[in-house]
Amino acid sequence: MNWSELKEKLINSEYYYLHTSNGVLLHGDCSKVLSELPTESIDFVFTSPPYNVGIKYENYDDNKDYNEYLKWCEDWGKLLYRVLKSDGRFCLDHYLSCGTSKFRYAPLMDLNWIFQEIGFKHHGLAIWWDETISHLTTWGSWLSASAPYINSPLEGILILYKNIWKKQKKGQSTINRDLFVNLTKGIWKVPPERRNNHHPSPFPVKLVENAINLLTFEKEIVLDPFFGWGTTAVACEKTNRRWIGIEISEKYCEAAWERILRRDRRQLTID
């Protein structure tokens, strides 16, 4: 199924919200909406799901039991595996380590194992290095080996693929030499997105642009099942990729759409 056929199918879906020439925004729970996508129709997934750290989303509980949270991730991970092409790639942004002094856990390590059990293959991990992080002052046992508290404020981009790492069709890359060299070192230095009133947990467009430029060709289809404020769509519109966004909150859908309209330089189509 080519992009025109897929876009038309999604525009006729019950979950349809709005679209541009390059993308379609769908409103609904990703566990239901993903069933609308044909098998092996997606080239690339980039997403940053809720982290289960108590963020106040409009209509999602971000404070689940950790095992329940991992099971939820496994459920939508299986759906992503179905819709990815055989040489499709999947980037997941999450914390390397987080929690409290009483219960610490490593989400990306756990999710890497879960997704490999589903069938994904592991390629690598890029560290999102935020140089603006201020010095932290939670020490635990100060100057003592008794119970020091080790802060781990960094996030990682887990890079997985379905069956084949090398792309099976030729395409047009959009990355220059310097960016390619820097990104393949595995440390991505990107300032965070400023907090705003549109979404409680925004992430920077540059983070998605890095992944898109490194791992996809022009006009390939990019999916974000946790669309949020529309960051993935903004990156796709800037880099000439097709995109599909799924968002459960109508409030965030509206904010994302206003953002895309404001930033996109192309003539947008609104139905």
N, C-alpha and C positions, 0 to 999 in steps of 0.2 A: 504494500500500500504506500503510495507516494504522499508527499506532504499535503497536496491539494485535496486528495481523497480523505486523508485522516482529519484534516481541519474541518471539512464539510461534515464528516461523521460526528465530530465533537460539537460543532455548532448546533447540530440537531439533537444533541443529548439533553436529557432532563436537567443536567448539572451545569449547562452552559450559562456563563455570566456575560462576557464580552470578548472581543477579539481584535487583533491588529492583523496586518498582512503577514506578520512573522509569528504570531502566537495566539493561543487561546487560553482564557482564564475560566476555570471550572470551579463552581461553588458547591462544596460538600465534603463529607468525611472521605479521606483518601482510601480507606479500606473498602468503601463502596464505589467511589469514582474510578478507581484503577481498573475495575471490571469492565469499564467502557472502552479501555484501550486494547487494541488487537495484540495478540502474542507477537513478540519480537518486532515491535514497531519503534522502539526508542534507542537512540544512539548513546545517550549519556544522561545520567542522573546526577544532579548536584542538590544536596539538601542539608539543612541544619534543623533537625527535629527538636521538639521540646526536650530540655535537658533533665527534667525531673528534679529541679532544684527549687521549686516553690514560686516560680514566676507567675504573676497574676495575668493569665490570658483571659480573653473575653468569655470563651466557652470551652475551656479544656482544663482538666485537673492536672497540674504539674507537680503533684506531690503524692505519687503512687508508691505503694510498696515496691521495692527495687526489683524483686523477682517478677512482679506483675508488669512493671515497666519493660523489662527485658522481653517478656512474652509478647507484649504489645508490639515491640520493635521487630520481633521475629515474624509476627503476622504480616505486617506491611512489607517486611523484607522479602517474604515469599512472593508477594504480589509484584514487587519490583523485578524480581528475578524472571518472572514470566514475561513481562513486557519488554525487557531489554533484548536487543539483538545479540546474536552469538558472540560478536566482538564488541558488545556494549560495555561501557565503563560506568563506575559508580563511585562518586566522592561523597563522603559523609563527614560533616564537621561536628565535632563534639569535644568535650573535655578529655584530657589525658588522665586526670585524676581529680576527684572532688569529694565532697562530703563534709562531715564534722569531725571533731576530735574523737568522738565515740564510734563513728562508722565511716570509714574511708573506702572508696571503690574506684575502679579504673574503667570507665564506660567504654572507651574505644577498644581496650583489650577484650572486654566481655563481648562487645558487639562484633568484633573481628571474628571471634570464635563462632558466635551464633550464625553470622552470615556465611562463613565457610561451611558450616553444617548444612545450610540451605543449598549450597552449591557454588557460591561465589568463590573466586580465586583471589588470593591476596597478591597485590603488586608492590605496595609500599605505603609510606606514611610521610606526609609533609607536616612540619611543625609551623603553626601560625604564631610568629613571633611579634608580639606587640611591644614596640620599643617605648611606648608611652606609659606602660605600667609603672605606677608609683611604688616606692619601697613599702613593703608590707610590715606590719608591726604585731603580728600574731606569732609569738615565739614558742608557746608552750612552756617547758621548763627552761627558763633563761640561764644560759651558760652552764647547763647541766645535761648529762646524758640520761637523766631520769625519764623524761617524756617530752623531748623537743617536738614541736609541731612543724612539719615540712610543708610549706606552701607550694602548690603546683597550679599556678594560674594560667598555664598555657593550654591552648586548644590544638587539636591535630586534625588533619584532613586524611582520613582513611581512604586509600585508593584501591578499589577492587575491580574485578572484571568478571564477565560471565563464563565464557569458554576459551576464547582466543584473545591474546593481548594485541597482536599485530592486526591492524585494520585490514579488512578484506577488500575494500574498494579505495581507489585513489581519490584524493580531494585536495582542496586548497587550504593550506595552513595560513595562520595569521599571526605568527610569532616571529620576533626578530632575534638576532643572535644573542644579544646581551640578556634579554629576558629568558630565553631558553636556557642559557648557562646558569643563570641565577636560580630559576625554578627547579631545575634538575638537581641542585645541591640539597634540596629538601627542607630549606629554611625559608619560609615566605614572610618577609617583613612588610606587614600591612597595618597601618593605623586603624583603630576600631571605628565603627560608625558612631556618630554622635547620637545620643539618646534623643528621642522625639516623642510627640504625643500620638503618633500613628500606630506604633507597635512597641510592645514592652521589651523586645529582645532583637533589635536589628543587627545585621552584620554587614560589613563593607562590600560594595560592588566590586572593588578591586580583588577581593578574595575569589569571587566567582569568575571574574575575568581571567585571573591567572590560570584557574583550572580549565576554563573553556579554551583559552589560547594554546595551552600546552597539550590538551588531551582530545580536542575535537577539530574537525574541518569545518570550513564555512558551510552554512545551510544545513548542517546536521540538526537532529531534533533533540532538544534538551528538556528533561522533565524535572520539576521540583514539586514533590507531593506535599510539602509544608511551605507553601508559597509566601505566607506572611505578608510583608510590606512590598513584595514584588521585586526584591533585589536581583533574583536570577533573571527575570524578564528584562530588567534594565541592562544587565550585562549582555544578554543575548541580542537585544536591539542594537547595542553599540557595536557588537562584533559580527552581526549578520548571521546569527543562528536562529533556527526555529525554536519555539518554546511552548511548553504546556505547563500551566501552573494549577495546582489544586489547593484550595484554601477552605477550611471549614467555617470560618467567621465571615459573615457578610460585611461587617464593619471593616475588617482588614482587606477584603476584596475591593471595597470602595476606595480605601486609602491607596491601595496598590494601583488601581486603575488611574486615579488622579495623578499619581507619581509618574506612571508610564506616559500619560498624555503630556505631562509637563516637561519630560526629559527627551522624549523621542523626537527625532528630526524628520521622520518620515510622515507621509500622509496616512493617518490612521483611519481604519474603518470601524464604525460603531453601529451595531444593529440594535 
